Amino acid sequence: MSTTILLLTLIFPLVGTLINGFWGKHLSKKVSGAIATLAIAASFVTSCIFFAYIQGSQEPVKVVLFEWMKFNYFTIDFGFYFDQLAALWLLFITGIGTLIHLYSTSYMHDDENFSTFFTYLNFFVFFMLILVTGSNLAMMFIGWEGVGLCSYLLIGFWYKNQDYNNAAKKAFIMNRIGDLGFLVGIFITGYLFHTLDFVALKEQSYLAPTLGIATMAFFIAATGKSAQLPLYTWLPDAMAGPTPVSALIHAATMVTAGIFMITRLNFLFDLTPDVQHIIAVIGAVTSLMAATIALVQNDIKKVLAYSTVSQLGLMFLALGLGAYEVAVFHVITHAFFKACLFLGSGSVIHAIGGEQDMRHMGGLRKYMKVTYLTFFISTLAISGFPPLSGFFSKDEILLTAFHHNIVLWIIASLASILTAFYMFRLLFLTFFNNFRGTKEQADHLHESPSVMTLPLIILAVLAAAGGLISIPGNSWLNEFLKPVIKNNTASHPHVLGTTEYLLMGLAVIGALVSLFIAYAKYIKNKQVPVNDNNVSGLQKLFVNKYYLDEIYQAIIVQPLNFFGSFFKNQIDGLINGIVLSFGRVPSELSYQGKKAQNGNIGLYLFAFVIGVCGLLYYLFMCY
Amino acid sequence: MEHVLQQIGIDQYIYLSIILFSIGAFGILYRRNAIVMFMSIEIMLNAANLLLVAFSNYHEDANGQVFVFFTMAVAAAEVAIGLAILVAIYRNIGSIDIDKLKNLKG
C-alpha cells in the first residue's frame, strides 16, 4: 500500500484550507466552495482506496514521518497508523464531510464570510483525520485540540452575536477541562509503559496500580469532547453555529472522538473494570437525562442536540460494557441519520428564513417533499424501527445491556423509547398540520435547491441501509474490527434466542407506542407546546435542563468570579502600590531638587561663590 | 636706596588682593546689572593677577609675570565675547537685568 496515497488523504483538506485561507477572499463563492468540497471528496476517494486495501489484506499501515520528541527512555514519533478502526472513521468523516460541504455551498451562499467558513470546515476535517490516524497518543492529542479549536471557531462563526460568542467560549472551556484529563492520561500512560504508541501499548500494557487513574482521566477527556455528564452542557449551546457545522461537528464526527479514543485504547479500559462500570453508568444516565430534556425543547436544533447527547450516552453505555464494536456500529449509523436530521432541519430553517422554533412551523410536508421524506426516514431510523439502521445498532446496545445489568437495560430502553417520542413530536410539529408562522414566511416557503437535497437523499439511503454492515448473527463489522479490539469475544451475544427476539419486540413496541402517543397529541389534538414559563412539575425540571447550568453557575462560575474580583481589587492593588512606591521616592526627590533650578542667575552665582568658599575652606583648613 | 614699591611688604599686596577680590565677589552677588557684574569679574581677575605679580617679584621668579600676560590676553578675549553676548541679550529681551533672564528655568 503506497504511503503517498495515505498521506494525501490528510493533505487534501489542508491544501483546501490553505487555498481558501490565503486566497479565499479573491475567489468567487463558486470556486471557493468547489475547492473545499473537492478537497474532502479527494480525501474520500483515497480513503476508499485504503479501505479496499485493508478489507483485503487486513494489514494495518504505519507511517512514521520523523522522530518528534526524544526523552531519556522513550521517543514520540510524528507518525500515522492506518488500521481498520481508522479506516471506518476516515470513510464516514470524509464521506459525510463531502456531502455536508456540498450542502454548505448552498446553505451558506448569502454569507459574507463564505470562504472563511470553508477554511474552518476544511481545517476541521484535517484535524479530525489526524485525530483518527495518529499513531500515538500525542498525535491524537494534536487532532483532539485541533478539532476543539475549529469547533470553537465555527460555533462562534456569526461572531457579531454576543450569545453565539458566549456559546463558543463555553464549548471551548468545557472542552479544556476534558483536555486536561487527556493530558493527565498521556502522562500516566507514558510514565507507566514508557511509550505512547498504540501498537506498542497494546502489547506492553499490563494492570499497573495507577492505570485506573489514567483510564479515568481519558474518560473525563471523552466526556468533554463527546458531551457526557457532567460536561455535556456545551453541546446544546453549540447549536449557535451554522446548521452544517452542527451536522458535521456536533453530530457526526467530532463528538464521536471520545468513543473513538476509548475504542482505540480498549486494551487499557479492559484492564480497569471499575472505570468501565463508571462509563456504563454515566452513559446510561446521560442518555436518559438528555432524552427527557429533549422532550420539552421547542427549538428544532436543540431537540436534535439533546438527542445527540442521548445517543452518545448509549454509545458510552456500550463502551462501558466492553462492547466496543457495538458502540462503533452505533457511531456509524448515528452519523448517517443524525447528519441527515440536522441537514434536514437546516433545510427547514433555510426555507422559513431563519426561524428555529417548532411552534412557528407546521405543515411543511406540503412544501418540502424531499426534506420531509428524508427526515421521516431518519426519524424512523433513530427511533429504532426495523429494518432501518438505528434498529440494529440500538438493539445491539440494549441486548448487551440486558446481558450485563438489568438496571442499565431499563434506563437505556426508557431513553430509546423517549427518543422515539421526541423525534416524532419534532416530525409532527414541523411537517404536519397547518403552517403556524407569519404570512410572509408562508409565502417564502420553498423546497431547498438540489445541492442541498442531494446530500439529504444520500444520507437517508445510508440511514435506511446502514444496518446491513452488522446484522445480528452475521456481522461484517465485528469481523472487520477483530484485529483492533483485544478482547472481542467477551461482550457480543452472537446467538439469537427467544429472549433476544422478545427484547427486540419490546423495543419496537415501545417505539410504536411513543409514535401513537405523539400522533394523538400533536396531530389529532393539534397541541402546540406552551410557553416555557407556563409549565409545571416534572416538565419544568426538564425545561430548565435539571438546572445544571444554574448549578455550575453557582458552584463554579460565581466563586471563580468572586476570587477574580477579590484578587483584582485587593491583592492587585496592594502589589501595585508596593511596586509603584519604589518609583515614587526618586520621583519625589527630584521634584524637590528641581525647585533649586529656578532660572535666577543671581542665585546660581551665590551658590557658586558659596561652593568655592566651601572648597577653599576644605582644602586649606582640613589638610 | 630701594625703590618705594619694594619697601611695601608682601603682606600688603596680599591684603589688597583679598580686598579687591572680595569687592568683586560681593559685586557679583549684589548687583543685577550684567555690565556691572562683568566689571566685578574683571576686578576679581585682576586681584589674582596682582597677587601673581607680587609673588613673582617676591620669589624673583619671572614665571608668575608670564602667567599674568597670558591671563590678560585671555581676559581680553573673554571680554570681547562676553560683551557680544550682552549685546545679544539686550537685543532679545530689551534689558540686561539678569533677573529677567529666566528662559532656562527648568
HADDOCK unambig.tbl for C-alpha pairs under 7 A between the chains (distance, minus, plus):
assign (segid A and resid 597 and name CA) (segid B and resid 105 and name CA) 6.44 0.50 0.50
assign (segid A and resid 597 and name CA) (segid B and resid 106 and name CA) 6.28 0.50 0.50
assign (segid A and resid 598 and name CA) (segid B and resid 105 and name CA) 5.26 0.50 0.50
assign (segid A and resid 598 and name CA) (segid B and resid 106 and name CA) 6.68 0.50 0.50
assign (segid A and resid 599 and name CA) (segid B and resid 102 and name CA) 4.63 0.50 0.50
assign (segid A and resid 599 and name CA) (segid B and resid 103 and name CA) 6.97 0.50 0.50
assign (segid A and resid 599 and name CA) (segid B and resid 104 and name CA) 5.76 0.50 0.50
assign (segid A and resid 599 and name CA) (segid B and resid 105 and name CA) 4.08 0.50 0.50
assign (segid A and resid 600 and name CA) (segid B and resid 99 and name CA) 5.97 0.50 0.50
assign (segid A and resid 600 and name CA) (segid B and resid 102 and name CA) 6.26 0.50 0.50
assign (segid A and resid 601 and name CA) (segid B and resid 98 and name CA) 6.37 0.50 0.50
assign (segid A and resid 601 and name CA) (segid B and resid 99 and name CA) 6.82 0.50 0.50
assign (segid A and resid 602 and name CA) (segid B and resid 29 and name CA) 6.47 0.50 0.50
assign (segid A and resid 605 and name CA) (segid B and resid 29 and name CA) 6.75 0.50 0.50
assign (segid A and resid 606 and name CA) (segid B and resid 29 and name CA) 5.99 0.50 0.50
